[in-house]
Amino acid sequence: MSSPTGPASGLPVRMPRPRQPGRHRRPEPVTAPEGAPALILAVPGTPEPGTRSLAEEVISIARSELPGLEAAIGYLDGDDAEYPALASVLAYTAQRRTERHEIAKAAGREVAEPEGPAAVVVPLLVGPDAELTGRIRRAVADSGASAELTDVLGPHPLLAEGLHVRLSEASLARADRARLFTVATAADGIILATVGGEEAVQAAGITGMLLAARLAVPVMAAGLDQDGAVAAIAEQLRGAGSVQLALAPCLVGPEAPAGLLDSAAKEAGCPASEALGAYPAIGKLVLSQYATTLGIAPQQPQGAPAR
């Protein structure tokens, strides 16, 4: 038992761990500022259970990186019931902020009037897409809410990392850092497939250069939504000496119409890896766009070293 002067003799004394001094001190965890705008993930494509699961996992990753983050999902083609539409989610978020302020005032708390946007909208898109971002912008305007719209997630080195991982999962690329073993089915030429027009292809090309540096094989971007583009790039790679091609979708997934990837792989005559989906880097990049907009940057995601 403990005495008034301290623990009984023979019992260990548990002392608080001192903070590590110097530049190697562990950084203090960052949390969302009080009253910070909500992060609203704008999800394109046809709403369905798989898309919802993917979006929820992306949001979960973002929340784990910034505790206290208020976040929600708005579907570009939502129906306001099972899959809430982006405009209605924004309107509800703005209304909720006003109600919280009124409740605080009624309780006698001294609270400042809400300032700045009620939400920051982050498109679940790795590359530019004028048609989809235009629709997101209109949904923000239609909601009547004060909201900031961020840029898309790429290009970024972490996208190249995710593409590498997806290719290795499909046994289409070496997964080891030093390339100490071979993969019999490893591709010697990669078609980086995207949607969103020529601007999206150019942005994917930047990510493609980063992927090529990781794999030491040629990588060329092609538009899935451009007739004959994938087949033309496949012919170009084979003409340059590539024998085993692979199709790598530079996409999260929902933004591409169902069946488009399968058709493109058949057109190119090669296997394909999975889309990026809820790869952890997607959640980190979503949070990075949110934090950069607000100037609170918890930890900017850094490109991992080439494997």
ROSENU-353376 format. One record per residue (C-alpha): residue in three letters; chain; x, y, z. Coordinates in Angstrom, 3 decimals, decimal comma, always signed. Each point is the difference from the previous one (the first is absolute). Layout:
BEGIN
{kedren ALA A {X Y Z}}
...
END
This chain:
BEGIN
{kedren MET A {+0,000 +0,000 +0,000}}
{kedren SER A {+1,059 +3,582 -0,436}}
{kedren SER A {+0,704 +2,315 +2,905}}
{kedren PRO A {-0,717 +3,744 +0,102}}
{kedren THR A {+3,617 +0,582 -0,948}}
{kedren GLY A {+0,057 -2,337 -2,994}}
{kedren PRO A {-0,111 -3,647 -1,080}}
{kedren ALA A {+0,767 -2,709 +2,509}}
{kedren SER A {+3,618 -1,163 +0,128}}
{kedren GLY A {+0,901 -2,517 -2,691}}
{kedren LEU A {-2,666 +1,017 -2,508}}
{kedren PRO A {+1,180 +1,448 -3,303}}
{kedren VAL A {-0,638 +3,681 -0,528}}
{kedren ARG A {-1,462 +0,812 -3,413}}
{kedren MET A {+1,277 +3,347 -1,097}}
{kedren PRO A {-1,292 +1,975 -3,003}}
{kedren ARG A {+2,163 -0,414 -3,079}}
{kedren PRO A {+1,919 +3,200 -0,667}}
{kedren ARG A {-0,393 +1,602 -3,387}}
{kedren GLN A {+2,895 -0,847 -2,272}}
{kedren PRO A {+2,071 +3,130 -0,530}}
{kedren GLY A {+1,666 +1,136 -3,176}}
{kedren ARG A {-0,844 -0,285 -3,637}}
{kedren HIS A {-0,846 -3,717 +0,213}}
{kedren ARG A {-2,875 +0,675 +2,380}}
{kedren ARG A {-3,184 -1,745 -1,082}}
{kedren PRO A {-2,399 +2,605 -1,459}}
{kedren GLU A {-3,158 +0,791 +1,900}}
{kedren PRO A {-3,064 -1,633 -1,597}}
{kedren VAL A {-2,033 +2,421 -2,103}}
{kedren THR A {-3,772 +0,116 +0,359}}
{kedren ALA A {-2,647 +1,846 -1,968}}
{kedren PRO A {-0,433 +3,574 +1,267}}
{kedren GLU A {-3,223 +0,701 +1,876}}
{kedren GLY A {-2,627 +1,282 -2,403}}
{kedren ALA A {+1,947 -1,107 -3,071}}
{kedren PRO A {-2,059 -0,499 -3,173}}
{kedren ALA A {-1,189 -3,502 -0,781}}
{kedren LEU A {+1,787 -2,034 -2,626}}
{kedren ILE A {-2,516 -1,086 -2,639}}
{kedren LEU A {+1,182 -2,731 -2,356}}
{kedren ALA A {-1,600 +0,499 -3,432}}
{kedren VAL A {-0,426 -3,462 -1,514}}
{kedren PRO A {-0,661 -0,335 -3,747}}
{kedren GLY A {-1,489 -2,962 -1,803}}
{kedren THR A {-3,047 -2,161 +0,557}}
{kedren PRO A {-0,696 -0,387 +3,743}}
{kedren GLU A {+0,057 -3,616 +1,132}}
{kedren PRO A {+1,142 -1,944 +3,103}}
{kedren GLY A {+3,574 -0,492 -1,246}}
{kedren THR A {+0,398 +3,711 -0,664}}
{kedren ARG A {-1,385 +0,869 +3,436}}
{kedren SER A {+2,371 -2,462 +1,699}}
{kedren LEU A {+2,954 +1,481 -1,884}}
{kedren ALA A {-0,977 +3,583 +0,893}}
{kedren GLU A {-0,524 -0,898 +3,670}}
{kedren GLU A {+3,449 -1,593 +0,152}}
{kedren VAL A {+1,596 +3,096 -1,554}}
{kedren ILE A {-1,743 +2,178 +2,601}}
{kedren SER A {+1,138 -2,366 +2,770}}
{kedren ILE A {+3,620 +0,383 -1,124}}
{kedren ALA A {-0,322 +3,792 -0,019}}
{kedren ARG A {-1,513 -0,005 +3,508}}
{kedren SER A {+2,804 -2,202 +1,317}}
{kedren GLU A {+2,506 +2,563 -1,275}}
{kedren LEU A {-1,867 +2,967 +1,525}}
{kedren PRO A {-1,977 -0,928 +3,135}}
{kedren GLY A {-3,082 +2,088 +0,574}}
{kedren LEU A {-0,597 +0,498 -3,702}}
{kedren GLU A {-3,670 +0,393 -0,943}}
{kedren ALA A {-0,544 -1,709 -3,324}}
{kedren ALA A {-2,846 -1,166 -2,226}}
{kedren ILE A {-0,570 -1,496 -3,440}}
{kedren GLY A {-2,016 +1,617 -2,778}}
{kedren TYR A {-0,778 -1,861 -3,209}}
{kedren LEU A {+0,001 +1,880 -3,268}}
{kedren ASP A {-2,779 -2,277 -1,255}}
{kedren GLY A {-1,593 -0,555 +3,406}}
{kedren ASP A {-3,712 -0,408 +0,625}}
{kedren ASP A {-0,227 +1,729 +3,409}}
{kedren ALA A {-1,053 -3,216 +1,702}}
{kedren GLU A {+2,446 -2,882 +0,294}}
{kedren TYR A {+2,627 +1,987 -1,917}}
{kedren PRO A {-0,344 +3,695 +0,925}}
{kedren ALA A {+0,630 +2,457 -2,820}}
{kedren LEU A {+2,963 +2,345 +0,329}}
{kedren ALA A {-2,158 +3,151 -0,018}}
{kedren SER A {-2,253 -1,275 +2,802}}
{kedren VAL A {+2,984 -1,093 +2,134}}
{kedren LEU A {+1,490 +3,484 -0,327}}
{kedren ALA A {-3,290 +1,698 +0,864}}
{kedren TYR A {-0,410 -2,219 +3,073}}
{kedren THR A {+3,595 +0,664 +1,099}}
{kedren ALA A {-0,504 +3,775 -0,173}}
{kedren GLN A {-3,334 -0,252 +1,860}}
{kedren ARG A {+1,590 -2,158 +2,700}}
{kedren ARG A {+2,781 +2,523 +0,572}}
{kedren THR A {-2,576 +2,789 +0,454}}
{kedren GLU A {-2,050 -2,124 +2,408}}
{kedren ARG A {+3,045 -0,861 +2,103}}
{kedren HIS A {+0,830 +3,694 +0,270}}
{kedren GLU A {-3,548 +0,860 +1,093}}
{kedren ILE A {-0,024 -2,778 +2,606}}
{kedren ALA A {+3,311 +1,225 +1,428}}
{kedren LYS A {-1,344 +3,569 +0,255}}
{kedren ALA A {-3,205 -1,213 +1,660}}
{kedren ALA A {+2,118 -1,852 +2,561}}
{kedren GLY A {+1,687 +3,257 +0,926}}
{kedren ARG A {+3,349 -0,717 -1,584}}
{kedren GLU A {+1,977 +2,816 -1,539}}
{kedren VAL A {+0,477 -1,180 -3,567}}
{kedren ALA A {+1,052 +1,922 -3,062}}
{kedren GLU A {-2,132 +0,080 -3,094}}
{kedren PRO A {+0,995 -2,779 -2,432}}
{kedren GLU A {+2,528 +1,233 -2,536}}
{kedren GLY A {+1,422 -1,511 -3,134}}
{kedren PRO A {-1,392 -2,959 -1,924}}
{kedren ALA A {-2,280 -2,537 +1,628}}
{kedren ALA A {+1,648 -2,747 -2,046}}
{kedren VAL A {+2,961 -0,846 -2,172}}
{kedren VAL A {-0,952 -2,195 -2,963}}
{kedren VAL A {+2,645 -2,443 -1,226}}
{kedren PRO A {-0,705 -1,805 -3,305}}
{kedren LEU A {+0,780 -3,722 +0,078}}
{kedren LEU A {+1,953 +0,343 -3,240}}
{kedren VAL A {+3,705 -0,638 -0,597}}
{kedren GLY A {+0,107 +2,120 -3,144}}
{kedren PRO A {-1,779 +2,923 -1,650}}
{kedren ASP A {-3,412 -0,615 -1,523}}
{kedren ALA A {-1,697 +3,156 -1,242}}
{kedren GLU A {-3,434 -1,609 -0,278}}
{kedren LEU A {-0,014 -1,502 +3,511}}
{kedren THR A {+1,615 +2,963 +1,759}}
{kedren GLY A {-2,457 +2,284 -1,781}}
{kedren ARG A {-2,884 -2,026 +1,398}}
{kedren ILE A {+1,541 +0,079 +3,488}}
{kedren ARG A {+0,363 +3,778 -0,247}}
{kedren ARG A {-3,672 +0,334 -0,999}}
{kedren ALA A {-1,078 -2,226 +2,899}}
{kedren VAL A {+1,929 +2,237 +2,404}}
{kedren ALA A {-1,739 +3,068 -1,452}}
{kedren ASP A {-3,437 -1,662 +0,095}}
{kedren SER A {+0,413 -0,905 +3,674}}
{kedren GLY A {+0,094 +3,662 +1,030}}
{kedren ALA A {+2,694 -0,913 +2,541}}
{kedren SER A {+3,272 +1,802 +0,513}}
{kedren ALA A {+2,544 -2,554 -1,189}}
{kedren GLU A {+3,481 -0,202 -1,482}}
{kedren LEU A {+0,734 -2,421 -2,839}}
{kedren THR A {+3,503 -1,459 -0,104}}
{kedren ASP A {+2,009 -1,262 -2,936}}
{kedren VAL A {+0,145 -3,683 -0,957}}
{kedren LEU A {+2,454 -2,366 +1,731}}
{kedren GLY A {+2,709 -0,363 -2,620}}
{kedren PRO A {+2,486 -0,164 -1,480}}
{kedren HIS A {+1,955 -1,113 +3,070}}
{kedren PRO A {+2,793 -2,497 +0,790}}
{kedren LEU A {-2,342 -1,897 +2,333}}
{kedren LEU A {-2,240 -0,798 -2,961}}
{kedren ALA A {+2,982 -1,597 -1,754}}
{kedren GLU A {+0,618 -2,023 +3,151}}
{kedren GLY A {-3,624 -1,150 +0,053}}
{kedren LEU A {+0,095 -0,975 -3,679}}
{kedren HIS A {+3,187 -1,996 +0,651}}
{kedren VAL A {-1,665 -1,820 +2,874}}
{kedren ARG A {-3,101 -0,829 -2,055}}
{kedren LEU A {+2,179 -1,328 -2,848}}
{kedren SER A {+2,019 -2,141 +2,409}}
{kedren GLU A {-3,204 -1,352 +1,569}}
{kedren ALA A {-1,005 -1,186 -3,481}}
{kedren SER A {+3,492 -1,518 -0,518}}
{kedren LEU A {+0,623 +2,505 -2,786}}
{kedren ALA A {+2,954 +1,754 +1,641}}
{kedren ARG A {+2,796 -0,743 +2,437}}
{kedren ALA A {-0,906 +0,978 +3,528}}
{kedren ASP A {+3,475 -0,124 +1,577}}
{kedren ARG A {+2,147 +3,078 +0,517}}
{kedren ALA A {+3,267 -1,388 -1,379}}
{kedren ARG A {-1,500 -2,224 -2,718}}
{kedren LEU A {+1,780 -3,043 +1,429}}
{kedren PHE A {-2,474 -2,401 -1,564}}
{kedren THR A {-1,991 -0,098 -3,195}}
{kedren VAL A {-3,710 -0,276 -0,645}}
{kedren ALA A {-0,679 -2,191 -3,008}}
{kedren THR A {-3,082 +1,991 -0,991}}
{kedren ALA A {+1,516 +3,443 +0,638}}
{kedren ALA A {-0,886 +2,463 -2,749}}
{kedren ASP A {+2,711 +1,718 -2,012}}
{kedren GLY A {-2,344 +2,778 -1,123}}
{kedren ILE A {-2,832 +1,740 +1,881}}
{kedren ILE A {-3,077 +1,740 -1,414}}
{kedren LEU A {-1,155 +2,526 +2,587}}
{kedren ALA A {-3,736 +0,356 -0,587}}
{kedren THR A {-2,063 +2,982 +1,097}}
{kedren VAL A {-3,190 +1,929 -0,752}}
{kedren GLY A {-0,644 +3,716 -0,309}}
{kedren GLY A {+1,317 +0,939 -3,422}}
{kedren GLU A {+3,375 +1,199 -1,195}}
{kedren GLU A {+0,754 +2,009 +3,149}}
{kedren ALA A {-0,455 -3,133 +2,091}}
{kedren VAL A {+2,306 -1,951 -2,328}}
{kedren GLN A {+2,701 +2,657 +0,399}}
{kedren ALA A {-0,319 -0,090 +3,796}}
{kedren ALA A {+0,126 -3,809 -0,039}}
{kedren GLY A {+3,133 +0,272 -2,101}}
{kedren ILE A {+1,744 +1,767 +2,894}}
{kedren THR A {-0,995 -2,784 +2,377}}
{kedren GLY A {+1,090 -2,418 -2,726}}
{kedren MET A {+3,532 +1,420 +0,009}}
{kedren LEU A {+0,171 -0,585 +3,753}}
{kedren LEU A {-1,284 -3,558 -0,459}}
{kedren ALA A {+2,510 -0,657 -2,779}}
{kedren ALA A {+2,808 +1,062 +2,338}}
{kedren ARG A {-1,222 -2,539 +2,563}}
{kedren LEU A {-0,405 -2,891 -2,436}}
{kedren ALA A {+2,773 +0,764 -2,527}}
{kedren VAL A {-2,422 -0,747 -2,862}}
{kedren PRO A {-1,710 +2,369 -2,468}}
{kedren VAL A {-3,347 +1,438 +1,137}}
{kedren MET A {-2,357 +1,892 -2,314}}
{kedren ALA A {-3,357 +1,589 +0,821}}
{kedren ALA A {-3,186 -0,477 -2,001}}
{kedren GLY A {-3,583 +1,207 +0,312}}
{kedren LEU A {-2,585 -2,692 +0,588}}
{kedren ASP A {-2,626 +2,423 -1,264}}
{kedren GLN A {+1,863 +0,694 -3,263}}
{kedren ASP A {-0,841 -2,403 -2,832}}
{kedren GLY A {+2,951 -2,188 -0,982}}
{kedren ALA A {+2,424 +1,732 +2,381}}
{kedren VAL A {+0,812 -3,073 +2,092}}
{kedren ALA A {+0,563 -2,200 -3,072}}
{kedren ALA A {+2,215 +2,684 -1,556}}
{kedren ILE A {+2,205 +0,224 +3,093}}
{kedren ALA A {+0,206 -3,802 +0,174}}
{kedren GLU A {+1,183 -0,087 -3,618}}
{kedren GLN A {+2,526 +2,746 +0,716}}
{kedren LEU A {+1,452 -1,853 +2,995}}
{kedren ARG A {+0,235 -3,269 -1,925}}
{kedren GLY A {+1,657 +1,845 -2,860}}
{kedren ALA A {+2,607 +1,264 +2,461}}
{kedren GLY A {+0,811 -3,552 +1,124}}
{kedren SER A {-2,380 -0,720 +2,874}}
{kedren VAL A {-1,381 -3,539 -0,101}}
{kedren GLN A {-2,033 -0,425 +3,197}}
{kedren LEU A {-2,288 +2,974 +0,509}}
{kedren ALA A {-2,228 +0,829 +2,953}}
{kedren LEU A {-2,813 +2,502 +0,443}}
{kedren ALA A {+0,186 +2,052 +3,212}}
{kedren PRO A {-3,095 +2,107 +0,798}}
{kedren CYS A {+1,061 +3,443 +1,268}}
{kedren LEU A {-3,413 +0,279 +1,627}}
{kedren VAL A {-1,594 -0,324 +3,407}}
{kedren GLY A {-2,714 -2,062 -1,667}}
{kedren PRO A {-3,491 +1,521 +0,192}}
{kedren GLU A {+0,763 +2,685 -2,606}}
{kedren ALA A {+0,337 -2,605 -2,790}}
{kedren PRO A {-3,202 -1,509 -1,469}}
{kedren ALA A {-0,482 -3,690 +0,757}}
{kedren GLY A {+1,636 -2,302 -2,521}}
{kedren LEU A {+2,245 +2,672 -1,504}}
{kedren LEU A {+3,213 -1,435 +1,475}}
{kedren ASP A {-0,799 -3,547 -1,089}}
{kedren SER A {-0,709 +1,193 -3,537}}
{kedren ALA A {+3,247 +1,967 -0,097}}
{kedren ALA A {+2,041 -2,989 +1,199}}
{kedren LYS A {-1,527 -2,171 -2,747}}
{kedren GLU A {+0,660 +2,753 -2,524}}
{kedren ALA A {+3,658 +0,113 +1,001}}
{kedren GLY A {+0,277 -3,774 +0,255}}
{kedren CYS A {+1,531 +0,050 +3,478}}
{kedren PRO A {-0,873 -0,592 +3,662}}
{kedren ALA A {-0,935 +2,852 +2,337}}
{kedren SER A {+0,553 +0,829 +3,646}}
{kedren GLU A {-2,701 +1,299 +2,331}}
{kedren ALA A {-0,821 +3,696 +0,339}}
{kedren LEU A {+1,564 +1,858 +2,923}}
{kedren GLY A {-3,171 -0,250 +2,073}}
{kedren ALA A {+0,451 +0,715 +3,705}}
{kedren TYR A {+3,788 -0,295 -0,098}}
{kedren PRO A {+1,201 +1,833 +3,168}}
{kedren ALA A {+1,670 +2,762 -2,009}}
{kedren ILE A {-3,402 +1,041 -1,398}}
{kedren GLY A {-1,294 +0,824 +3,480}}
{kedren LYS A {+3,206 +1,867 +0,818}}
{kedren LEU A {-0,187 +2,033 -3,199}}
{kedren VAL A {-3,658 +0,843 +0,670}}
{kedren LEU A {+0,989 +1,316 +3,429}}
{kedren SER A {+2,980 +1,844 -1,481}}
{kedren GLN A {-2,288 +1,920 -2,368}}
{kedren TYR A {-2,336 +0,865 +2,887}}
{kedren ALA A {+2,824 +1,089 +2,309}}
{kedren THR A {+1,779 +2,023 -2,670}}
{kedren THR A {-3,204 +1,907 -0,748}}
{kedren LEU A {-0,327 +0,934 +3,676}}
{kedren GLY A {+3,729 +0,490 +0,582}}
{kedren ILE A {+0,111 -2,509 +2,859}}
{kedren ALA A {+2,098 -2,751 -1,664}}
{kedren PRO A {+0,287 -2,837 +2,566}}
{kedren GLN A {+2,663 -1,914 -1,884}}
{kedren GLN A {+0,413 +0,400 -3,721}}
{kedren PRO A {+0,133 -3,448 -1,632}}
{kedren GLN A {+3,433 -0,608 -1,409}}
{kedren GLY A {+0,856 -2,133 -2,981}}
{kedren ALA A {+1,425 -3,316 +1,098}}
{kedren PRO A {+3,393 -1,048 -1,368}}
{kedren ALA A {-0,009 -2,160 -3,094}}
{kedren ARG A {-0,214 -3,683 +0,646}}
END
